Amino acid sequence: MTPPAANEPAPKNPAPKDPAKARFIAIALIRLSGAVFVLLGLLVTEGRIALPWIVGVVLTVAGFFDVFVMPRLLARRWRSPAP
């Protein structure tokens, strides 16, 4: 590739990073991890994974917290200021 000539402008950055996209992905991953915690917790409480019963309860509660509470907290924290 040849360098741009002296009279040509430098190439622009193709796309600036969008913080909203990163925040959306973060919230989606938190919800997904919460769902995985709930499933693992239910498997533990049913005895299909050899861990103490209380570990399953803690995983289930933490998973529900991640699915229902954390996305709202993050959305409120990342809310844009009113114009």
mmCIF file of the N, C-alpha and C atoms, coordinates in Angstrom:
data_MODEL
# 
_entry.id   MODEL 
# 
loop_
_atom_site.group_PDB 
_atom_site.id 
_atom_site.type_symbol 
_atom_site.label_atom_id 
_atom_site.label_alt_id 
_atom_site.label_comp_id 
_atom_site.label_asym_id 
_atom_site.label_entity_id 
_atom_site.label_seq_id 
_atom_site.pdbx_PDB_ins_code 
_atom_site.Cartn_x 
_atom_site.Cartn_y 
_atom_site.Cartn_z 
_atom_site.occupancy 
_atom_site.B_iso_or_equiv 
_atom_site.pdbx_formal_charge 
_atom_site.auth_seq_id 
_atom_site.auth_comp_id 
_atom_site.auth_asym_id 
_atom_site.auth_atom_id 
_atom_site.pdbx_PDB_model_num 
ATOM 1   N N  . MET A 1 1  ? 0.842   -1.156  0.000  1.00 0.00 ? 1  MET A N  1 
ATOM 2   C CA . MET A 1 1  ? 0.000   0.000   0.000  1.00 0.00 ? 1  MET A CA 1 
ATOM 3   C C  . MET A 1 1  ? 0.899   1.233   0.000  1.00 0.00 ? 1  MET A C  1 
ATOM 4   N N  . THR A 1 2  ? 0.552   2.195   -0.797 1.00 0.00 ? 2  THR A N  1 
ATOM 5   C CA . THR A 1 2  ? 1.375   3.399   -0.896 1.00 0.00 ? 2  THR A CA 1 
ATOM 6   C C  . THR A 1 2  ? 0.882   4.461   0.072  1.00 0.00 ? 2  THR A C  1 
ATOM 7   N N  . PRO A 1 3  ? 1.772   5.268   0.602  1.00 0.00 ? 3  PRO A N  1 
ATOM 8   C CA . PRO A 1 3  ? 1.328   6.331   1.498  1.00 0.00 ? 3  PRO A CA 1 
ATOM 9   C C  . PRO A 1 3  ? 0.566   7.393   0.722  1.00 0.00 ? 3  PRO A C  1 
ATOM 10  N N  . PRO A 1 4  ? -0.348  8.122   1.390  1.00 0.00 ? 4  PRO A N  1 
ATOM 11  C CA . PRO A 1 4  ? -1.119  9.142   0.682  1.00 0.00 ? 4  PRO A CA 1 
ATOM 12  C C  . PRO A 1 4  ? -0.202  10.274  0.221  1.00 0.00 ? 4  PRO A C  1 
ATOM 13  N N  . ALA A 1 5  ? -0.570  10.866  -0.892 1.00 0.00 ? 5  ALA A N  1 
ATOM 14  C CA . ALA A 1 5  ? 0.212   11.984  -1.428 1.00 0.00 ? 5  ALA A CA 1 
ATOM 15  C C  . ALA A 1 5  ? 0.086   13.175  -0.490 1.00 0.00 ? 5  ALA A C  1 
ATOM 16  N N  . ALA A 1 6  ? 0.962   14.148  -0.662 1.00 0.00 ? 6  ALA A N  1 
ATOM 17  C CA . ALA A 1 6  ? 1.000   15.305  0.226  1.00 0.00 ? 6  ALA A CA 1 
ATOM 18  C C  . ALA A 1 6  ? -0.282  16.125  0.162  1.00 0.00 ? 6  ALA A C  1 
ATOM 19  N N  . ASN A 1 7  ? -0.956  16.146  -0.988 1.00 0.00 ? 7  ASN A N  1 
ATOM 20  C CA . ASN A 1 7  ? -2.165  16.959  -1.099 1.00 0.00 ? 7  ASN A CA 1 
ATOM 21  C C  . ASN A 1 7  ? -3.437  16.199  -0.730 1.00 0.00 ? 7  ASN A C  1 
ATOM 22  N N  . GLU A 1 8  ? -3.349  14.895  -0.479 1.00 0.00 ? 8  GLU A N  1 
ATOM 23  C CA . GLU A 1 8  ? -4.520  14.106  -0.093 1.00 0.00 ? 8  GLU A CA 1 
ATOM 24  C C  . GLU A 1 8  ? -4.670  14.114  1.424  1.00 0.00 ? 8  GLU A C  1 
ATOM 25  N N  . PRO A 1 9  ? -5.908  14.191  1.907  1.00 0.00 ? 9  PRO A N  1 
ATOM 26  C CA . PRO A 1 9  ? -6.106  14.127  3.367  1.00 0.00 ? 9  PRO A CA 1 
ATOM 27  C C  . PRO A 1 9  ? -5.840  12.717  3.878  1.00 0.00 ? 9  PRO A C  1 
ATOM 28  N N  . ALA A 1 10 ? -5.483  12.641  5.123  1.00 0.00 ? 10 ALA A N  1 
ATOM 29  C CA . ALA A 1 10 ? -5.245  11.338  5.741  1.00 0.00 ? 10 ALA A CA 1 
ATOM 30  C C  . ALA A 1 10 ? -6.568  10.593  5.861  1.00 0.00 ? 10 ALA A C  1 
ATOM 31  N N  . PRO A 1 11 ? -6.541  9.261   5.757  1.00 0.00 ? 11 PRO A N  1 
ATOM 32  C CA . PRO A 1 11 ? -7.802  8.513   5.883  1.00 0.00 ? 11 PRO A CA 1 
ATOM 33  C C  . PRO A 1 11 ? -8.395  8.692   7.276  1.00 0.00 ? 11 PRO A C  1 
ATOM 34  N N  . LYS A 1 12 ? -9.712  8.816   7.301  1.00 0.00 ? 12 LYS A N  1 
ATOM 35  C CA . LYS A 1 12 ? -10.415 9.019   8.570  1.00 0.00 ? 12 LYS A CA 1 
ATOM 36  C C  . LYS A 1 12 ? -10.614 7.688   9.289  1.00 0.00 ? 12 LYS A C  1 
ATOM 37  N N  . ASN A 1 13 ? -10.812 7.784   10.585 1.00 0.00 ? 13 ASN A N  1 
ATOM 38  C CA . ASN A 1 13 ? -11.123 6.601   11.383 1.00 0.00 ? 13 ASN A CA 1 
ATOM 39  C C  . ASN A 1 13 ? -12.440 6.030   10.854 1.00 0.00 ? 13 ASN A C  1 
ATOM 40  N N  . PRO A 1 14 ? -12.500 4.735   10.529 1.00 0.00 ? 14 PRO A N  1 
ATOM 41  C CA . PRO A 1 14 ? -13.701 4.190   9.900  1.00 0.00 ? 14 PRO A CA 1 
ATOM 42  C C  . PRO A 1 14 ? -14.969 4.363   10.732 1.00 0.00 ? 14 PRO A C  1 
ATOM 43  N N  . ALA A 1 15 ? -14.903 4.132   12.025 1.00 0.00 ? 15 ALA A N  1 
ATOM 44  C CA . ALA A 1 15 ? -16.096 4.285   12.854 1.00 0.00 ? 15 ALA A CA 1 
ATOM 45  C C  . ALA A 1 15 ? -15.658 4.540   14.294 1.00 0.00 ? 15 ALA A C  1 
ATOM 46  N N  . PRO A 1 16 ? -16.149 5.600   14.887 1.00 0.00 ? 16 PRO A N  1 
ATOM 47  C CA . PRO A 1 16 ? -15.802 5.827   16.292 1.00 0.00 ? 16 PRO A CA 1 
ATOM 48  C C  . PRO A 1 16 ? -16.484 4.783   17.181 1.00 0.00 ? 16 PRO A C  1 
ATOM 49  N N  . LYS A 1 17 ? -15.886 4.497   18.316 1.00 0.00 ? 17 LYS A N  1 
ATOM 50  C CA . LYS A 1 17 ? -16.464 3.505   19.226 1.00 0.00 ? 17 LYS A CA 1 
ATOM 51  C C  . LYS A 1 17 ? -17.734 4.066   19.853 1.00 0.00 ? 17 LYS A C  1 
ATOM 52  N N  . ASP A 1 18 ? -18.751 3.248   19.869 1.00 0.00 ? 18 ASP A N  1 
ATOM 53  C CA . ASP A 1 18 ? -20.047 3.651   20.406 1.00 0.00 ? 18 ASP A CA 1 
ATOM 54  C C  . ASP A 1 18 ? -20.196 3.064   21.810 1.00 0.00 ? 18 ASP A C  1 
ATOM 55  N N  . PRO A 1 19 ? -20.242 3.902   22.852 1.00 0.00 ? 19 PRO A N  1 
ATOM 56  C CA . PRO A 1 19 ? -20.373 3.351   24.206 1.00 0.00 ? 19 PRO A CA 1 
ATOM 57  C C  . PRO A 1 19 ? -21.712 2.654   24.431 1.00 0.00 ? 19 PRO A C  1 
ATOM 58  N N  . ALA A 1 20 ? -22.741 3.046   23.703 1.00 0.00 ? 20 ALA A N  1 
ATOM 59  C CA . ALA A 1 20 ? -24.040 2.397   23.879 1.00 0.00 ? 20 ALA A CA 1 
ATOM 60  C C  . ALA A 1 20 ? -23.987 0.932   23.455 1.00 0.00 ? 20 ALA A C  1 
ATOM 61  N N  . LYS A 1 21 ? -23.246 0.651   22.405 1.00 0.00 ? 21 LYS A N  1 
ATOM 62  C CA . LYS A 1 21 ? -23.124 -0.733  21.937 1.00 0.00 ? 21 LYS A CA 1 
ATOM 63  C C  . LYS A 1 21 ? -22.407 -1.582  22.979 1.00 0.00 ? 21 LYS A C  1 
ATOM 64  N N  . ALA A 1 22 ? -21.335 -1.044  23.547 1.00 0.00 ? 22 ALA A N  1 
ATOM 65  C CA . ALA A 1 22 ? -20.598 -1.783  24.573 1.00 0.00 ? 22 ALA A CA 1 
ATOM 66  C C  . ALA A 1 22 ? -21.459 -2.010  25.806 1.00 0.00 ? 22 ALA A C  1 
ATOM 67  N N  . ARG A 1 23 ? -22.251 -1.014  26.176 1.00 0.00 ? 23 ARG A N  1 
ATOM 68  C CA . ARG A 1 23 ? -23.138 -1.167  27.338 1.00 0.00 ? 23 ARG A CA 1 
ATOM 69  C C  . ARG A 1 23 ? -24.225 -2.190  27.079 1.00 0.00 ? 23 ARG A C  1 
ATOM 70  N N  . PHE A 1 24 ? -24.778 -2.187  25.873 1.00 0.00 ? 24 PHE A N  1 
ATOM 71  C CA . PHE A 1 24 ? -25.795 -3.174  25.518 1.00 0.00 ? 24 PHE A CA 1 
ATOM 72  C C  . PHE A 1 24 ? -25.226 -4.583  25.604 1.00 0.00 ? 24 PHE A C  1 
ATOM 73  N N  . ILE A 1 25 ? -24.023 -4.773  25.086 1.00 0.00 ? 25 ILE A N  1 
ATOM 74  C CA . ILE A 1 25 ? -23.383 -6.094  25.135 1.00 0.00 ? 25 ILE A CA 1 
ATOM 75  C C  . ILE A 1 25 ? -23.110 -6.498  26.577 1.00 0.00 ? 25 ILE A C  1 
ATOM 76  N N  . ALA A 1 26 ? -22.679 -5.548  27.410 1.00 0.00 ? 26 ALA A N  1 
ATOM 77  C CA . ALA A 1 26 ? -22.412 -5.857  28.815 1.00 0.00 ? 26 ALA A CA 1 
ATOM 78  C C  . ALA A 1 26 ? -23.688 -6.306  29.521 1.00 0.00 ? 26 ALA A C  1 
ATOM 79  N N  . ILE A 1 27 ? -24.794 -5.609  29.283 1.00 0.00 ? 27 ILE A N  1 
ATOM 80  C CA . ILE A 1 27 ? -26.058 -5.982  29.922 1.00 0.00 ? 27 ILE A CA 1 
ATOM 81  C C  . ILE A 1 27 ? -26.522 -7.351  29.423 1.00 0.00 ? 27 ILE A C  1 
ATOM 82  N N  . ALA A 1 28 ? -26.367 -7.610  28.146 1.00 0.00 ? 28 ALA A N  1 
ATOM 83  C CA . ALA A 1 28 ? -26.767 -8.911  27.602 1.00 0.00 ? 28 ALA A CA 1 
ATOM 84  C C  . ALA A 1 28 ? -25.933 -10.038 28.196 1.00 0.00 ? 28 ALA A C  1 
ATOM 85  N N  . LEU A 1 29 ? -24.625 -9.816  28.357 1.00 0.00 ? 29 LEU A N  1 
ATOM 86  C CA . LEU A 1 29 ? -23.766 -10.853 28.939 1.00 0.00 ? 29 LEU A CA 1 
ATOM 87  C C  . LEU A 1 29 ? -24.089 -11.088 30.412 1.00 0.00 ? 29 LEU A C  1 
ATOM 88  N N  . ILE A 1 30 ? -24.455 -10.036 31.125 1.00 0.00 ? 30 ILE A N  1 
ATOM 89  C CA . ILE A 1 30 ? -24.840 -10.208 32.535 1.00 0.00 ? 30 ILE A CA 1 
ATOM 90  C C  . ILE A 1 30 ? -26.117 -11.029 32.631 1.00 0.00 ? 30 ILE A C  1 
ATOM 91  N N  . ARG A 1 31 ? -27.077 -10.741 31.761 1.00 0.00 ? 31 ARG A N  1 
ATOM 92  C CA . ARG A 1 31 ? -28.310 -11.540 31.765 1.00 0.00 ? 31 ARG A CA 1 
ATOM 93  C C  . ARG A 1 31 ? -28.027 -12.999 31.427 1.00 0.00 ? 31 ARG A C  1 
ATOM 94  N N  . LEU A 1 32 ? -27.161 -13.221 30.448 1.00 0.00 ? 32 LEU A N  1 
ATOM 95  C CA . LEU A 1 32 ? -26.822 -14.589 30.051 1.00 0.00 ? 32 LEU A CA 1 
ATOM 96  C C  . LEU A 1 32 ? -26.118 -15.332 31.181 1.00 0.00 ? 32 LEU A C  1 
ATOM 97  N N  . SER A 1 33 ? -25.178 -14.670 31.836 1.00 0.00 ? 33 SER A N  1 
ATOM 98  C CA . SER A 1 33 ? -24.478 -15.325 32.946 1.00 0.00 ? 33 SER A CA 1 
ATOM 99  C C  . SER A 1 33 ? -25.447 -15.609 34.093 1.00 0.00 ? 33 SER A C  1 
ATOM 100 N N  . GLY A 1 34 ? -26.396 -14.728 34.321 1.00 0.00 ? 34 GLY A N  1 
ATOM 101 C CA . GLY A 1 34 ? -27.400 -14.983 35.348 1.00 0.00 ? 34 GLY A CA 1 
ATOM 102 C C  . GLY A 1 34 ? -28.236 -16.211 35.027 1.00 0.00 ? 34 GLY A C  1 
ATOM 103 N N  . ALA A 1 35 ? -28.607 -16.362 33.767 1.00 0.00 ? 35 ALA A N  1 
ATOM 104 C CA . ALA A 1 35 ? -29.381 -17.540 33.372 1.00 0.00 ? 35 ALA A CA 1 
ATOM 105 C C  . ALA A 1 35 ? -28.565 -18.820 33.563 1.00 0.00 ? 35 ALA A C  1 
ATOM 106 N N  . VAL A 1 36 ? -27.281 -18.750 33.267 1.00 0.00 ? 36 VAL A N  1 
ATOM 107 C CA . VAL A 1 36 ? -26.409 -19.916 33.471 1.00 0.00 ? 36 VAL A CA 1 
ATOM 108 C C  . VAL A 1 36 ? -26.306 -20.237 34.962 1.00 0.00 ? 36 VAL A C  1 
ATOM 109 N N  . PHE A 1 37 ? -26.182 -19.209 35.805 1.00 0.00 ? 37 PHE A N  1 
ATOM 110 C CA . PHE A 1 37 ? -26.138 -19.431 37.261 1.00 0.00 ? 37 PHE A CA 1 
ATOM 111 C C  . PHE A 1 37 ? -27.413 -20.099 37.746 1.00 0.00 ? 37 PHE A C  1 
ATOM 112 N N  . VAL A 1 38 ? -28.556 -19.645 37.258 1.00 0.00 ? 38 VAL A N  1 
ATOM 113 C CA . VAL A 1 38 ? -29.827 -20.248 37.678 1.00 0.00 ? 38 VAL A CA 1 
ATOM 114 C C  . VAL A 1 38 ? -29.867 -21.720 37.275 1.00 0.00 ? 38 VAL A C  1 
ATOM 115 N N  . LEU A 1 39 ? -29.472 -22.023 36.044 1.00 0.00 ? 39 LEU A N  1 
ATOM 116 C CA . LEU A 1 39 ? -29.492 -23.418 35.603 1.00 0.00 ? 39 LEU A CA 1 
ATOM 117 C C  . LEU A 1 39 ? -28.541 -24.284 36.419 1.00 0.00 ? 39 LEU A C  1 
ATOM 118 N N  . LEU A 1 40 ? -27.336 -23.779 36.662 1.00 0.00 ? 40 LEU A N  1 
ATOM 119 C CA . LEU A 1 40 ? -26.397 -24.546 37.486 1.00 0.00 ? 40 LEU A CA 1 
ATOM 120 C C  . LEU A 1 40 ? -26.925 -24.714 38.910 1.00 0.00 ? 40 LEU A C  1 
ATOM 121 N N  . GLY A 1 41 ? -27.504 -23.673 39.457 1.00 0.00 ? 41 GLY A N  1 
ATOM 122 C CA . GLY A 1 41 ? -28.057 -23.761 40.802 1.00 0.00 ? 41 GLY A CA 1 
ATOM 123 C C  . GLY A 1 41 ? -29.177 -24.781 40.898 1.00 0.00 ? 41 GLY A C  1 
ATOM 124 N N  . LEU A 1 42 ? -30.023 -24.812 39.884 1.00 0.00 ? 42 LEU A N  1 
ATOM 125 C CA . LEU A 1 42 ? -31.098 -25.802 39.891 1.00 0.00 ? 42 LEU A CA 1 
ATOM 126 C C  . LEU A 1 42 ? -30.552 -27.222 39.760 1.00 0.00 ? 42 LEU A C  1 
ATOM 127 N N  . LEU A 1 43 ? -29.522 -27.384 38.953 1.00 0.00 ? 43 LEU A N  1 
ATOM 128 C CA . LEU A 1 43 ? -28.905 -28.712 38.835 1.00 0.00 ? 43 LEU A CA 1 
ATOM 129 C C  . LEU A 1 43 ? -28.283 -29.154 40.154 1.00 0.00 ? 43 LEU A C  1 
ATOM 130 N N  . VAL A 1 44 ? -27.682 -28.221 40.876 1.00 0.00 ? 44 VAL A N  1 
ATOM 131 C CA . VAL A 1 44 ? -27.083 -28.569 42.172 1.00 0.00 ? 44 VAL A CA 1 
ATOM 132 C C  . VAL A 1 44 ? -28.171 -28.930 43.175 1.00 0.00 ? 44 VAL A C  1 
ATOM 133 N N  . THR A 1 45 ? -29.243 -28.142 43.238 1.00 0.00 ? 45 THR A N  1 
ATOM 134 C CA . THR A 1 45 ? -30.303 -28.426 44.213 1.00 0.00 ? 45 THR A CA 1 
ATOM 135 C C  . THR A 1 45 ? -31.033 -29.726 43.899 1.00 0.00 ? 45 THR A C  1 
ATOM 136 N N  . GLU A 1 46 ? -31.053 -30.119 42.622 1.00 0.00 ? 46 GLU A N  1 
ATOM 137 C CA . GLU A 1 46 ? -31.677 -31.389 42.252 1.00 0.00 ? 46 GLU A CA 1 
ATOM 138 C C  . GLU A 1 46 ? -30.754 -32.581 42.492 1.00 0.00 ? 46 GLU A C  1 
ATOM 139 N N  . GLY A 1 47 ? -29.487 -32.322 42.794 1.00 0.00 ? 47 GLY A N  1 
ATOM 140 C CA . GLY A 1 47 ? -28.556 -33.404 43.070 1.00 0.00 ? 47 GLY A CA 1 
ATOM 141 C C  . GLY A 1 47 ? -27.860 -33.957 41.846 1.00 0.00 ? 47 GLY A C  1 
ATOM 142 N N  . ARG A 1 48 ? -27.993 -33.305 40.710 1.00 0.00 ? 48 ARG A N  1 
ATOM 143 C CA . ARG A 1 48 ? -27.341 -33.788 39.488 1.00 0.00 ? 48 ARG A CA 1 
ATOM 144 C C  . ARG A 1 48 ? -25.886 -33.364 39.406 1.00 0.00 ? 48 ARG A C  1 
ATOM 145 N N  . ILE A 1 49 ? -25.508 -32.341 40.171 1.00 0.00 ? 49 ILE A N  1 
ATOM 146 C CA . ILE A 1 49 ? -24.112 -31.937 40.312 1.00 0.00 ? 49 ILE A CA 1 
ATOM 147 C C  . ILE A 1 49 ? -23.764 -32.120 41.777 1.00 0.00 ? 49 ILE A C  1 
ATOM 148 N N  . ALA A 1 50 ? -22.663 -32.790 42.046 1.00 0.00 ? 50 ALA A N  1 
ATOM 149 C CA . ALA A 1 50 ? -22.300 -33.156 43.420 1.00 0.00 ? 50 ALA A CA 1 
ATOM 150 C C  . ALA A 1 50 ? -21.678 -31.978 44.159 1.00 0.00 ? 50 ALA A C  1 
ATOM 151 N N  . LEU A 1 51 ? -22.528 -31.074 44.608 1.00 0.00 ? 51 LEU A N  1 
ATOM 152 C CA . LEU A 1 51 ? -22.131 -29.959 45.461 1.00 0.00 ? 51 LEU A CA 1 
ATOM 153 C C  . LEU A 1 51 ? -23.161 -29.844 46.573 1.00 0.00 ? 51 LEU A C  1 
ATOM 154 N N  . PRO A 1 52 ? -22.817 -29.189 47.668 1.00 0.00 ? 52 PRO A N  1 
ATOM 155 C CA . PRO A 1 52 ? -23.810 -29.025 48.737 1.00 0.00 ? 52 PRO A CA 1 
ATOM 156 C C  . PRO A 1 52 ? -25.051 -28.270 48.254 1.00 0.00 ? 52 PRO A C  1 
ATOM 157 N N  . TRP A 1 53 ? -26.173 -28.597 48.853 1.00 0.00 ? 53 TRP A N  1 
ATOM 158 C CA . TRP A 1 53 ? -27.456 -28.014 48.465 1.00 0.00 ? 53 TRP A CA 1 
ATOM 159 C C  . TRP A 1 53 ? -27.442 -26.493 48.584 1.00 0.00 ? 53 TRP A C  1 
ATOM 160 N N  . ILE A 1 54 ? -26.804 -25.965 49.613 1.00 0.00 ? 54 ILE A N  1 
ATOM 161 C CA . ILE A 1 54 ? -26.796 -24.529 49.833 1.00 0.00 ? 54 ILE A CA 1 
ATOM 162 C C  . ILE A 1 54 ? -26.064 -23.795 48.703 1.00 0.00 ? 54 ILE A C  1 
ATOM 163 N N  . VAL A 1 55 ? -25.079 -24.434 48.093 1.00 0.00 ? 55 VAL A N  1 
ATOM 164 C CA . VAL A 1 55 ? -24.381 -23.832 46.951 1.00 0.00 ? 55 VAL A CA 1 
ATOM 165 C C  . VAL A 1 55 ? -25.355 -23.633 45.794 1.00 0.00 ? 55 VAL A C  1 
ATOM 166 N N  . GLY A 1 56 ? -26.215 -24.596 45.589 1.00 0.00 ? 56 GLY A N  1 
ATOM 167 C CA . GLY A 1 56 ? -27.234 -24.467 44.544 1.00 0.00 ? 56 GLY A CA 1 
ATOM 168 C C  . GLY A 1 56 ? -28.196 -23.336 44.816 1.00 0.00 ? 56 GLY A C  1 
ATOM 169 N N  . VAL A 1 57 ? -28.586 -23.187 46.074 1.00 0.00 ? 57 VAL A N  1 
ATOM 170 C CA . VAL A 1 57 ? -29.503 -22.099 46.438 1.00 0.00 ? 57 VAL A CA 1 
ATOM 171 C C  . VAL A 1 57 ? -28.831 -20.744 46.206 1.00 0.00 ? 57 VAL A C  1 
ATOM 172 N N  . VAL A 1 58 ? -27.575 -20.631 46.616 1.00 0.00 ? 58 VAL A N  1 
ATOM 173 C CA . VAL A 1 58 ? -26.848 -19.370 46.436 1.00 0.00 ? 58 VAL A CA 1 
ATOM 174 C C  . VAL A 1 58 ? -26.684 -19.054 44.944 1.00 0.00 ? 58 VAL A C  1 
ATOM 175 N N  . LEU A 1 59 ? -26.338 -20.056 44.148 1.00 0.00 ? 59 LEU A N  1 
ATOM 176 C CA . LEU A 1 59 ? -26.207 -19.832 42.709 1.00 0.00 ? 59 LEU A CA 1 
ATOM 177 C C  . LEU A 1 59 ? -27.532 -19.402 42.083 1.00 0.00 ? 59 LEU A C  1 
ATOM 178 N N  . THR A 1 60 ? -28.610 -20.024 42.504 1.00 0.00 ? 60 THR A N  1 
ATOM 179 C CA . THR A 1 60 ? -29.919 -19.682 41.959 1.00 0.00 ? 60 THR A CA 1 
ATOM 180 C C  . THR A 1 60 ? -30.311 -18.256 42.315 1.00 0.00 ? 60 THR A C  1 
ATOM 181 N N  . VAL A 1 61 ? -30.127 -17.882 43.569 1.00 0.00 ? 61 VAL A N  1 
ATOM 182 C CA . VAL A 1 61 ? -30.480 -16.523 43.994 1.00 0.00 ? 61 VAL A CA 1 
ATOM 183 C C  . VAL A 1 61 ? -29.596 -15.494 43.288 1.00 0.00 ? 61 VAL A C  1 
ATOM 184 N N  . ALA A 1 62 ? -28.312 -15.773 43.202 1.00 0.00 ? 62 ALA A N  1 
ATOM 185 C CA . ALA A 1 62 ? -27.402 -14.852 42.506 1.00 0.00 ? 62 ALA A CA 1 
ATOM 186 C C  . ALA A 1 62 ? -27.766 -14.751 41.022 1.00 0.00 ? 62 ALA A C  1 
ATOM 187 N N  . GLY A 1 63 ? -28.172 -15.848 40.429 1.00 0.00 ? 63 GLY A N  1 
ATOM 188 C CA . GLY A 1 63 ? -28.580 -15.825 39.026 1.00 0.00 ? 63 GLY A CA 1 
ATOM 189 C C  . GLY A 1 63 ? -29.824 -14.992 38.798 1.00 0.00 ? 63 GLY A C  1 
ATOM 190 N N  . PHE A 1 64 ? -30.814 -15.138 39.681 1.00 0.00 ? 64 PHE A N  1 
ATOM 191 C CA . PHE A 1 64 ? -32.014 -14.315 39.548 1.00 0.00 ? 64 PHE A CA 1 
ATOM 192 C C  . PHE A 1 64 ? -31.688 -12.839 39.743 1.00 0.00 ? 64 PHE A C  1 
ATOM 193 N N  . PHE A 1 65 ? -30.787 -12.545 40.651 1.00 0.00 ? 65 PHE A N  1 
ATOM 194 C CA . PHE A 1 65 ? -30.355 -11.161 40.853 1.00 0.00 ? 65 PHE A CA 1 
ATOM 195 C C  . PHE A 1 65 ? -29.703 -10.620 39.579 1.00 0.00 ? 65 PHE A C  1 
ATOM 196 N N  . ASP A 1 66 ? -28.846 -11.439 38.952 1.00 0.00 ? 66 ASP A N  1 
ATOM 197 C CA . ASP A 1 66 ? -28.183 -11.011 37.718 1.00 0.00 ? 66 ASP A CA 1 
ATOM 198 C C  . ASP A 1 66 ? -29.165 -10.820 36.566 1.00 0.00 ? 66 ASP A C  1 
ATOM 199 N N  . VAL A 1 67 ? -30.183 -11.632 36.508 1.00 0.00 ? 67 VAL A N  1 
ATOM 200 C CA . VAL A 1 67 ? -31.130 -11.546 35.395 1.00 0.00 ? 67 VAL A CA 1 
ATOM 201 C C  . VAL A 1 67 ? -32.090 -10.373 35.561 1.00 0.00 ? 67 VAL A C  1 
ATOM 202 N N  . PHE A 1 68 ? -32.599 -10.159 36.778 1.00 0.00 ? 68 PHE A N  1 
ATOM 203 C CA . PHE A 1 68 ? -33.672 -9.185  36.954 1.00 0.00 ? 68 PHE A CA 1 
ATOM 204 C C  . PHE A 1 68 ? -33.243 -7.848  37.536 1.00 0.00 ? 68 PHE A C  1 
ATOM 205 N N  . VAL A 1 69 ? -32.228 -7.808  38.371 1.00 0.00 ? 69 VAL A N  1 
ATOM 206 C CA . VAL A 1 69 ? -31.874 -6.576  39.074 1.00 0.00 ? 69 VAL A CA 1 
ATOM 207 C C  . VAL A 1 69 ? -30.697 -5.849  38.425 1.00 0.00 ? 69 VAL A C  1 
ATOM 208 N N  . MET A 1 70 ? -29.637 -6.563  38.121 1.00 0.00 ? 70 MET A N  1 
ATOM 209 C CA . MET A 1 70 ? -28.420 -5.922  37.618 1.00 0.00 ? 70 MET A CA 1 
ATOM 210 C C  . MET A 1 70 ? -28.624 -5.143  36.316 1.00 0.00 ? 70 MET A C  1 
ATOM 211 N N  . PRO A 1 71 ? -29.366 -5.652  35.325 1.00 0.00 ? 71 PRO A N  1 
ATOM 212 C CA . PRO A 1 71 ? -29.560 -4.846  34.114 1.00 0.00 ? 71 PRO A CA 1 
ATOM 213 C C  . PRO A 1 71 ? -30.246 -3.507  34.395 1.00 0.00 ? 71 PRO A C  1 
ATOM 214 N N  . ARG A 1 72 ? -31.209 -3.502  35.306 1.00 0.00 ? 72 ARG A N  1 
ATOM 215 C CA . ARG A 1 72 ? -31.878 -2.236  35.646 1.00 0.00 ? 72 ARG A CA 1 
ATOM 216 C C  . ARG A 1 72 ? -30.934 -1.277  36.361 1.00 0.00 ? 72 ARG A C  1 
ATOM 217 N N  . LEU A 1 73 ? -30.116 -1.813  37.266 1.00 0.00 ? 73 LEU A N  1 
ATOM 218 C CA . LEU A 1 73 ? -29.160 -0.950  37.960 1.00 0.00 ? 73 LEU A CA 1 
ATOM 219 C C  . LEU A 1 73 ? -28.149 -0.342  36.985 1.00 0.00 ? 73 LEU A C  1 
ATOM 220 N N  . LEU A 1 74 ? -27.635 -1.164  36.086 1.00 0.00 ? 74 LEU A N  1 
ATOM 221 C CA . LEU A 1 74 ? -26.672 -0.652  35.123 1.00 0.00 ? 74 LEU A CA 1 
ATOM 222 C C  . LEU A 1 74 ? -27.306 0.338   34.154 1.00 0.00 ? 74 LEU A C  1 
ATOM 223 N N  . ALA A 1 75 ? -28.518 0.055   33.700 1.00 0.00 ? 75 ALA A N  1 
ATOM 224 C CA . ALA A 1 75 ? -29.186 0.981   32.788 1.00 0.00 ? 75 ALA A CA 1 
ATOM 225 C C  . ALA A 1 75 ? -29.436 2.320   33.472 1.00 0.00 ? 75 ALA A C  1 
ATOM 226 N N  . ARG A 1 76 ? -29.810 2.291   34.722 1.00 0.00 ? 76 ARG A N  1 
ATOM 227 C CA . ARG A 1 76 ? -30.034 3.537   35.462 1.00 0.00 ? 76 ARG A CA 1 
ATOM 228 C C  . ARG A 1 76 ? -28.717 4.290   35.653 1.00 0.00 ? 76 ARG A C  1 
ATOM 229 N N  . ARG A 1 77 ? -27.664 3.556   35.920 1.00 0.00 ? 77 ARG A N  1 
ATOM 230 C CA . ARG A 1 77 ? -26.360 4.205   36.132 1.00 0.00 ? 77 ARG A CA 1 
ATOM 231 C C  . ARG A 1 77 ? -25.815 4.805   34.845 1.00 0.00 ? 77 ARG A C  1 
ATOM 232 N N  . TRP A 1 78 ? -26.060 4.139   33.723 1.00 0.00 ? 78 TRP A N  1 
ATOM 233 C CA . TRP A 1 78 ? -25.526 4.593   32.439 1.00 0.00 ? 78 TRP A CA 1 
ATOM 234 C C  . TRP A 1 78 ? -26.486 5.509   31.685 1.00 0.00 ? 78 TRP A C  1 
ATOM 235 N N  . ARG A 1 79 ? -27.607 5.861   32.285 1.00 0.00 ? 79 ARG A N  1 
ATOM 236 C CA . ARG A 1 79 ? -28.597 6.695   31.600 1.00 0.00 ? 79 ARG A CA 1 
ATOM 237 C C  . ARG A 1 79 ? -27.982 8.028   31.211 1.00 0.00 ? 79 ARG A C  1 
ATOM 238 N N  . SER A 1 80 ? -28.323 8.492   30.026 1.00 0.00 ? 80 SER A N  1 
ATOM 239 C CA . SER A 1 80 ? -27.839 9.790   29.567 1.00 0.00 ? 80 SER A CA 1 
ATOM 240 C C  . SER A 1 80 ? -28.565 10.898  30.327 1.00 0.00 ? 80 SER A C  1 
ATOM 241 N N  . PRO A 1 81 ? -27.887 12.017  30.572 1.00 0.00 ? 81 PRO A N  1 
ATOM 242 C CA . PRO A 1 81 ? -28.574 13.107  31.255 1.00 0.00 ? 81 PRO A CA 1 
ATOM 243 C C  . PRO A 1 81 ? -29.677 13.706  30.384 1.00 0.00 ? 81 PRO A C  1 
ATOM 244 N N  . ALA A 1 82 ? -30.706 14.186  31.034 1.00 0.00 ? 82 ALA A N  1 
ATOM 245 C CA . ALA A 1 82 ? -31.825 14.782  30.302 1.00 0.00 ? 82 ALA A CA 1 
ATOM 246 C C  . ALA A 1 82 ? -31.368 16.074  29.631 1.00 0.00 ? 82 ALA A C  1 
ATOM 247 N N  . PRO A 1 83 ? -31.848 16.322  28.419 1.00 0.00 ? 83 PRO A N  1 
ATOM 248 C CA . PRO A 1 83 ? -31.423 17.550  27.708 1.00 0.00 ? 83 PRO A CA 1 
ATOM 249 C C  . PRO A 1 83 ? -31.988 18.811  28.328 1.00 0.00 ? 83 PRO A C  1 
# 
